[in-house]
Structure formats: C-alpha cells, structure tokens
Amino acid sequence: MMLPDDRIIVLTRFDFALADQMTGVEIYPVFPLLAKSGVGDRQGNKPHDSSDDSVRSKPPVPERYLSYVEALSAAVRRFEAGPADMLIVPSAGPDEIAVLVAFYEQLEDPQAPRAMLRLLSEDVVSGFPASFMERLHTCCRAGLLSLHTETTELRQRLEKQYGLAIASQFNLPCTIFADEVDHTSLSHNSHDEIKVGVLGRQRAEKGSYRIAGILKHLRQLAPRGNGEQKIRIVYQAVRSKRMRRLMIEVANRLSAGRNANVTIQYLESGMSKERFRQLLLDVDILLLPYDTKRYRYSGSGMIMDGVFALKPIVHSRGMAMQELLSHGNAESATSDREFAERILKIASNYYLYKQSTGAAAAYAGQLLDKSAEIFRI
C-alpha cells in the first residue's frame, strides 16, 4: 500500500509459512535455516567477535551465515537488483544485521542495492561486540545500510548509548490502516456498556498477570446498583497459559459478588485476522498494562491499531510511543488501582476522550506518510 507502483519481492526462509495469502507481491523462499539459532540474540551471544577484524580488508563470513549471504547474493543477481532498488527488512534482528554486514563486506559490485533495516528493540544490537559495531558503522557511513526505528524513544536510546546513526523513524500499520475508520463516528450512549479490550497474544511482559488485580479494584471503585455504568473486560486468553487464566477466574469468582456491573469475558487468542479486526473495532477502550522494562523504548502494534481504530487507551506510565498517546486520547497508570481509576475516568467522560482520538489518528497518519517518503530518498 505504501509502494503502490513498485515491484515488491518477498524473500523468506524455506520453512516460513505466510499466515494470509498476500496479493500484489512475489514470494520466494530462498533462505535456508540458520545453522545455529540464538547467536546474537537477547542472551547477548555475538555474531562474530574476531579480534582480527580491524586488520582484515574483508572479514571472513562466519560459517553459520555463509549460506544465507550466498542466497542473498544469488537473489540480487537473479532479480538484477541495482542501486535504484532497495532491500527492506521490516523487523531486523541480530542475525539479519550480521548477514547484511557480511553481504556488503564481500560485495564488489558498486551498483548493488542498498538496505533499510528497521530496529524494533535495543536487544537487537545490545549483544554486538565493539569490533562488529565498527563494521556496522562502516556500512552505514558508506551509504550501504540505513538504520531506522519505530519510536522516537528507541532512536534516542540507540544514538546515545551505542553511537548509531539512525536515519529516521519508520512506522508501519498493523491490523487497522490510516483513515479506515470514520473519525466523525463518535456515537456512544452514556448508558451503553463499556467494553475494555485486553487484546492480542497475552505474554507476561504485556501485564496479563495484572488483570485479576485490576478487575478487583474496578469492582471496588465502580458504582453499584441498577442503572449504573456497566463495564466488561474483554480478555484474549492464550489457551496454553491455563494457570494464568485460572488465577484470573478464581479472582473473578471471589469478587463477583462485590459489583455485578463489572464483568469479564474470555476469548481465545487464536482467531482469524478479520475476526480480530472486528473485535478491535468493537471494544471501547484498550487496556495495555505492559511492562515498561520491555516497552520503555520499543513500540507496540496494539498502540498503532488502537490509535487508528479511534480507541481511548489506558497504558503503563513510561511506555514508548508517547507521541501517539499525548493527544488527550490516553491515560497512564502504574498500580492496579490506578489502572482501574483511569478506566473509570475514561468511561465517565467517554465522549471527550473519543473526540481526542481523531487528532491522535491524524498524527499517526502523518508518521506513515513520512515513512513512505523514506523509500524515495
């Protein structure tokens, strides 16, 4: 959608299966499995840290990357890719960075396509040794690679902590696209049930363990009795996380009698893209009690989806993507009680928060426009 007039070729590993049939692109499984997974990953393993790198004109390619580099070189030759073409890695990990650095170090063709790497977390580069970081810097200075981040917070972190030259911010939509939802559609009766969505695959860093505590405080703080505002938490539970869901169910049953106006609904996480999209559009508020150790610099696709879906958001204080959460469309919290208070605050002033979501969506749309301009530089 961002490159409507371009020929788009998707290169994948042999074992990679696309969840949905993609249209308008050519898909070629060319990359083999890496010889050993986990090198250069979050555990701090290194892709290559030979002390001889600084004196070699062409550092040798580690064996585990050799077939990957060869496959990339063959693909570039096959499609006759030149300087007007671009290699785009939307979610670059340590292995992808190491492979591309090795690819350009071995390359002798000055007419090769340049590469854009989108870095989504600090973990991607934190395990690299100083010798490899210098090689990465060299590729960037030569104009062969450009590094981009999804958030301003991560860009500032990588520039200050690692001295990386981040070219620009590179944002992409997820489930909901810009201008897909009518900004003028703000209808919501004051007595309608407010549905609070805890959506997506729930992992520990997404704060799923906090739902029981937030639910308890909601039942303590929300008005009781007939005619009062009803609130329903719509929680996507991962089937394999039975203990986590059991804890929430126990807490739910113990506190159910305190306030019948606050309920919880469980949904499976494994649903189709279209069904998830409809679920996202159907809820009224998004609840993101994410762990800021993980999301202090990294963005969340759920924030981008929520902004484009025109949903007020209650999120952990200190999360990244603040430029999307500072238009009067969101509230931040730290404790479980605060999360409950912020949910009730939005619920009781829903129309005002809903009005502010349009400004946030417009700003996010501008970020996408700027991201599309990157491809034309």
TORLUM-495371 format. One record per residue (C-alpha): x, y, z; residue in one letter. Coordinates in steps of 0.1 Angstrom, whole numbers, plus 5000, padded with zeros to 4 digits. Layout:
<pts>
{pt {X,Y,Z},"a"}
...
</pts>
This chain:
<pts>
{pt {5000,5000,5000},"m"}
{pt {5029,5024,5007},"m"}
{pt {5046,5014,4975},"l"}
{pt {5017,5011,4950},"p"}
{pt {5038,5015,4918},"d"}
{pt {5067,4993,4928},"d"}
{pt {5075,4957,4921},"r"}
{pt {5077,4940,4955},"i"}
{pt {5095,4908,4961},"i"}
{pt {5094,4890,4994},"v"}
{pt {5123,4867,5002},"l"}
{pt {5117,4842,5030},"t"}
{pt {5133,4812,5046},"r"}
{pt {5123,4778,5033},"f"}
{pt {5103,4770,5064},"d"}
{pt {5084,4802,5066},"f"}
{pt {5046,4800,5061},"a"}
{pt {5026,4831,5055},"l"}
{pt {4995,4834,5077},"a"}
{pt {4975,4850,5049},"d"}
{pt {4977,4849,5012},"q"}
{pt {4995,4881,5001},"m"}
{pt {4984,4898,4969},"t"}
{pt {5004,4921,4947},"g"}
{pt {5038,4907,4957},"v"}
{pt {5061,4879,4946},"e"}
{pt {5071,4854,4973},"i"}
{pt {5103,4834,4970},"y"}
{pt {5116,4811,4998},"p"}
{pt {5153,4813,4992},"v"}
{pt {5170,4814,5026},"f"}
{pt {5179,4782,5045},"p"}
{pt {5176,4777,5082},"l"}
{pt {5205,4793,5101},"l"}
{pt {5230,4767,5112},"a"}
{pt {5225,4776,5149},"k"}
{pt {5197,4797,5162},"s"}
{pt {5202,4822,5190},"g"}
{pt {5236,4837,5182},"v"}
{pt {5234,4874,5186},"g"}
{pt {5201,4871,5204},"d"}
{pt {5188,4886,5237},"r"}
{pt {5211,4864,5257},"q"}
{pt {5240,4886,5245},"g"}
{pt {5257,4860,5222},"n"}
{pt {5278,4876,5195},"k"}
{pt {5276,4871,5157},"p"}
{pt {5313,4874,5153},"h"}
{pt {5340,4889,5175},"d"}
{pt {5373,4880,5160},"s"}
{pt {5400,4904,5172},"s"}
{pt {5415,4903,5137},"d"}
{pt {5385,4921,5121},"d"}
{pt {5401,4955,5123},"s"}
{pt {5431,4945,5102},"v"}
{pt {5413,4924,5076},"r"}
{pt {5401,4941,5044},"s"}
{pt {5374,4915,5041},"k"}
{pt {5365,4898,5074},"p"}
{pt {5356,4862,5068},"p"}
{pt {5319,4853,5069},"v"}
{pt {5311,4831,5099},"p"}
{pt {5301,4796,5087},"e"}
{pt {5266,4798,5101},"r"}
{pt {5259,4829,5079},"y"}
{pt {5277,4818,5047},"l"}
{pt {5248,4801,5030},"s"}
{pt {5225,4830,5040},"y"}
{pt {5249,4855,5024},"v"}
{pt {5252,4833,4993},"e"}
{pt {5214,4830,4990},"a"}
{pt {5210,4868,4992},"l"}
{pt {5238,4874,4966},"s"}
{pt {5221,4849,4943},"a"}
{pt {5187,4866,4947},"a"}
{pt {5202,4901,4940},"v"}
{pt {5217,4887,4908},"r"}
{pt {5185,4868,4898},"r"}
{pt {5164,4899,4900},"f"}
{pt {5190,4922,4886},"e"}
{pt {5187,4945,4916},"a"}
{pt {5207,4977,4912},"g"}
{pt {5213,5010,4930},"p"}
{pt {5177,5021,4923},"a"}
{pt {5164,4991,4942},"d"}
{pt {5162,4986,4980},"m"}
{pt {5164,4957,5004},"l"}
{pt {5139,4963,5032},"i"}
{pt {5140,4944,5065},"v"}
{pt {5109,4955,5084},"p"}
{pt {5119,4937,5116},"s"}
{pt {5156,4933,5117},"a"}
{pt {5172,4910,5143},"g"}
{pt {5208,4904,5152},"p"}
{pt {5211,4877,5125},"d"}
{pt {5198,4899,5097},"e"}
{pt {5221,4927,5107},"i"}
{pt {5251,4903,5107},"a"}
{pt {5242,4888,5074},"v"}
{pt {5238,4921,5056},"l"}
{pt {5271,4935,5070},"v"}
{pt {5288,4903,5058},"a"}
{pt {5270,4906,5024},"f"}
{pt {5282,4942,5018},"y"}
{pt {5317,4934,5031},"e"}
{pt {5320,4906,5005},"q"}
{pt {5304,4926,4977},"l"}
{pt {5325,4940,4949},"e"}
{pt {5297,4955,4928},"d"}
{pt {5293,4992,4934},"p"}
{pt {5258,4990,4917},"q"}
{pt {5243,4969,4945},"a"}
{pt {5210,4978,4961},"p"}
{pt {5212,4995,4995},"r"}
{pt {5194,4981,5025},"a"}
{pt {5170,4996,5051},"m"}
{pt {5168,4979,5085},"l"}
{pt {5140,4987,5109},"r"}
{pt {5151,4981,5145},"l"}
{pt {5123,4974,5170},"l"}
{pt {5142,4970,5203},"s"}
{pt {5175,4977,5220},"e"}
{pt {5181,4939,5223},"d"}
{pt {5188,4938,5186},"v"}
{pt {5222,4955,5190},"v"}
{pt {5230,4951,5227},"s"}
{pt {5249,4918,5222},"g"}
{pt {5272,4931,5195},"f"}
{pt {5309,4934,5203},"p"}
{pt {5327,4967,5197},"a"}
{pt {5346,4952,5167},"s"}
{pt {5313,4943,5149},"f"}
{pt {5297,4976,5158},"m"}
{pt {5326,4994,5140},"e"}
{pt {5319,4972,5109},"r"}
{pt {5282,4982,5111},"l"}
{pt {5292,5019,5114},"h"}
{pt {5314,5015,5083},"t"}
{pt {5285,5001,5062},"c"}
{pt {5262,5029,5074},"c"}
{pt {5288,5056,5066},"r"}
{pt {5293,5041,5031},"a"}
{pt {5256,5045,5025},"g"}
{pt {5251,5008,5021},"l"}
{pt {5229,5004,5051},"l"}
{pt {5204,5028,5068},"s"}
{pt {5190,5021,5103},"l"}
{pt {5155,5031,5113},"h"}
{pt {5134,5028,5144},"t"}
{pt {5097,5026,5151},"e"}
{pt {5098,5050,5181},"t"}
{pt {5115,5083,5190},"t"}
{pt {5124,5068,5223},"e"}
{pt {5144,5039,5208},"l"}
{pt {5161,5063,5183},"r"}
{pt {5174,5085,5211},"q"}
{pt {5185,5054,5231},"r"}
{pt {5204,5039,5202},"l"}
{pt {5221,5071,5193},"e"}
{pt {5231,5080,5228},"k"}
{pt {5240,5045,5241},"q"}
{pt {5256,5029,5210},"y"}
{pt {5265,5059,5188},"g"}
{pt {5244,5045,5160},"l"}
{pt {5233,5069,5132},"a"}
{pt {5196,5064,5130},"i"}
{pt {5184,5077,5097},"a"}
{pt {5147,5082,5105},"s"}
{pt {5116,5069,5121},"q"}
{pt {5099,5041,5101},"f"}
{pt {5063,5033,5111},"n"}
{pt {5040,5006,5097},"l"}
{pt {5003,4999,5103},"p"}
{pt {4992,4966,5117},"c"}
{pt {4956,4955,5116},"t"}
{pt {4938,4988,5111},"i"}
{pt {4950,5012,5084},"f"}
{pt {4951,5050,5084},"a"}
{pt {4917,5067,5075},"d"}
{pt {4900,5033,5076},"e"}
{pt {4877,5043,5105},"v"}
{pt {4853,5072,5102},"d"}
{pt {4866,5100,5126},"h"}
{pt {4831,5115,5127},"t"}
{pt {4815,5084,5140},"s"}
{pt {4816,5091,5178},"l"}
{pt {4782,5078,5187},"s"}
{pt {4781,5061,5221},"h"}
{pt {4752,5064,5246},"n"}
{pt {4762,5072,5281},"s"}
{pt {4745,5041,5295},"h"}
{pt {4760,5017,5270},"d"}
{pt {4782,4990,5284},"e"}
{pt {4819,5000,5282},"i"}
{pt {4840,4972,5268},"k"}
{pt {4876,4973,5278},"v"}
{pt {4898,4952,5255},"g"}
{pt {4929,4933,5266},"v"}
{pt {4937,4920,5232},"l"}
{pt {4965,4901,5213},"g"}
{pt {4986,4873,5225},"r"}
{pt {4990,4878,5262},"q"}
{pt {5025,4874,5274},"r"}
{pt {5040,4882,5308},"a"}
{pt {5056,4914,5296},"e"}
{pt {5022,4926,5284},"k"}
{pt {5010,4926,5320},"g"}
{pt {4984,4898,5317},"s"}
{pt {4991,4887,5353},"y"}
{pt {4978,4921,5364},"r"}
{pt {4943,4917,5350},"i"}
{pt {4930,4899,5382},"a"}
{pt {4942,4929,5404},"g"}
{pt {4928,4955,5380},"i"}
{pt {4894,4936,5379},"l"}
{pt {4893,4935,5417},"k"}
{pt {4899,4973,5420},"h"}
{pt {4873,4980,5393},"l"}
{pt {4847,4961,5413},"r"}
{pt {4856,4981,5444},"q"}
{pt {4856,5015,5428},"l"}
{pt {4829,5013,5401},"a"}
{pt {4793,5025,5411},"p"}
{pt {4770,4997,5421},"r"}
{pt {4733,4992,5415},"g"}
{pt {4708,4992,5386},"n"}
{pt {4712,5020,5361},"g"}
{pt {4749,5025,5368},"e"}
{pt {4776,5022,5341},"q"}
{pt {4784,4986,5332},"k"}
{pt {4820,4977,5324},"i"}
{pt {4831,4944,5307},"r"}
{pt {4867,4934,5303},"i"}
{pt {4872,4915,5271},"v"}
{pt {4903,4894,5276},"y"}
{pt {4920,4873,5249},"q"}
{pt {4934,4843,5268},"a"}
{pt {4961,4821,5254},"v"}
{pt {4949,4785,5256},"r"}
{pt {4983,4772,5267},"s"}
{pt {4985,4796,5296},"k"}
{pt {4960,4777,5317},"r"}
{pt {4974,4786,5351},"m"}
{pt {4973,4824,5343},"r"}
{pt {4937,4822,5332},"r"}
{pt {4928,4800,5362},"l"}
{pt {4942,4827,5386},"m"}
{pt {4921,4853,5369},"i"}
{pt {4890,4831,5370},"e"}
{pt {4895,4824,5407},"v"}
{pt {4899,4861,5415},"a"}
{pt {4869,4868,5393},"n"}
{pt {4846,4844,5412},"r"}
{pt {4858,4856,5446},"l"}
{pt {4850,4892,5438},"s"}
{pt {4820,4887,5416},"a"}
{pt {4795,4895,5443},"g"}
{pt {4810,4928,5451},"r"}
{pt {4798,4945,5419},"n"}
{pt {4777,4929,5392},"a"}
{pt {4782,4959,5370},"n"}
{pt {4818,4948,5363},"v"}
{pt {4823,4915,5344},"t"}
{pt {4850,4897,5324},"i"}
{pt {4846,4879,5291},"q"}
{pt {4873,4854,5279},"y"}
{pt {4881,4849,5242},"l"}
{pt {4907,4827,5226},"e"}
{pt {4938,4843,5211},"s"}
{pt {4939,4822,5180},"g"}
{pt {4914,4839,5158},"m"}
{pt {4914,4850,5122},"s"}
{pt {4928,4884,5112},"k"}
{pt {4893,4896,5102},"e"}
{pt {4877,4884,5134},"r"}
{pt {4904,4901,5154},"f"}
{pt {4900,4933,5134},"r"}
{pt {4862,4933,5142},"q"}
{pt {4869,4926,5179},"l"}
{pt {4893,4956,5179},"l"}
{pt {4867,4978,5164},"l"}
{pt {4840,4966,5188},"d"}
{pt {4857,4974,5221},"v"}
{pt {4855,5009,5235},"d"}
{pt {4888,5012,5255},"i"}
{pt {4922,4994,5251},"l"}
{pt {4940,4984,5283},"l"}
{pt {4978,4980,5280},"l"}
{pt {4993,4973,5314},"p"}
{pt {5026,4965,5297},"y"}
{pt {5060,4960,5315},"d"}
{pt {5080,4992,5308},"t"}
{pt {5113,4972,5311},"k"}
{pt {5103,4958,5277},"r"}
{pt {5083,4987,5263},"y"}
{pt {5102,5017,5275},"r"}
{pt {5119,5021,5241},"y"}
{pt {5100,4996,5220},"s"}
{pt {5067,5003,5204},"g"}
{pt {5036,4982,5203},"s"}
{pt {5014,4974,5173},"g"}
{pt {4985,4975,5196},"m"}
{pt {4990,5012,5202},"i"}
{pt {4991,5018,5164},"m"}
{pt {4960,4997,5160},"d"}
{pt {4942,5014,5188},"g"}
{pt {4950,5049,5175},"v"}
{pt {4938,5041,5140},"f"}
{pt {4907,5024,5154},"a"}
{pt {4900,5056,5174},"l"}
{pt {4901,5039,5208},"k"}
{pt {4910,5057,5241},"p"}
{pt {4939,5038,5257},"i"}
{pt {4949,5031,5293},"v"}
{pt {4986,5022,5293},"h"}
{pt {5016,5018,5317},"s"}
{pt {5033,5050,5326},"r"}
{pt {5067,5052,5309},"g"}
{pt {5059,5033,5277},"m"}
{pt {5073,5043,5243},"a"}
{pt {5052,5059,5215},"m"}
{pt {5043,5088,5237},"q"}
{pt {5038,5110,5206},"e"}
{pt {5007,5088,5199},"l"}
{pt {4994,5089,5234},"l"}
{pt {4996,5126,5242},"s"}
{pt {4966,5140,5223},"h"}
{pt {4941,5136,5251},"g"}
{pt {4933,5101,5239},"n"}
{pt {4950,5082,5266},"a"}
{pt {4956,5079,5304},"e"}
{pt {4987,5063,5321},"s"}
{pt {4989,5043,5353},"a"}
{pt {5013,5024,5375},"t"}
{pt {4995,5004,5401},"s"}
{pt {4965,4981,5396},"d"}
{pt {4943,5006,5414},"r"}
{pt {4954,5034,5392},"e"}
{pt {4946,5013,5361},"f"}
{pt {4911,5008,5375},"a"}
{pt {4907,5045,5382},"e"}
{pt {4919,5055,5347},"r"}
{pt {4894,5031,5331},"i"}
{pt {4866,5046,5351},"l"}
{pt {4878,5081,5343},"k"}
{pt {4876,5075,5306},"i"}
{pt {4843,5056,5309},"a"}
{pt {4826,5085,5327},"s"}
{pt {4839,5111,5302},"n"}
{pt {4839,5088,5271},"y"}
{pt {4828,5113,5245},"y"}
{pt {4856,5138,5254},"l"}
{pt {4883,5111,5251},"y"}
{pt {4867,5097,5219},"k"}
{pt {4868,5132,5203},"q"}
{pt {4906,5133,5210},"s"}
{pt {4913,5100,5192},"t"}
{pt {4909,5118,5158},"g"}
{pt {4939,5140,5165},"a"}
{pt {4960,5110,5175},"a"}
{pt {4950,5091,5144},"a"}
{pt {4958,5121,5122},"a"}
{pt {4992,5124,5137},"y"}
{pt {4998,5086,5132},"a"}
{pt {4988,5091,5096},"g"}
{pt {5015,5117,5092},"q"}
{pt {5041,5093,5106},"l"}
{pt {5031,5068,5079},"l"}
{pt {5034,5095,5052},"d"}
{pt {5069,5103,5064},"k"}
{pt {5078,5066,5064},"s"}
{pt {5067,5063,5028},"a"}
{pt {5089,5092,5019},"e"}
{pt {5119,5071,5031},"i"}
{pt {5116,5049,5001},"f"}
{pt {5121,5078,4977},"r"}
{pt {5153,5092,4992},"i"}
</pts>
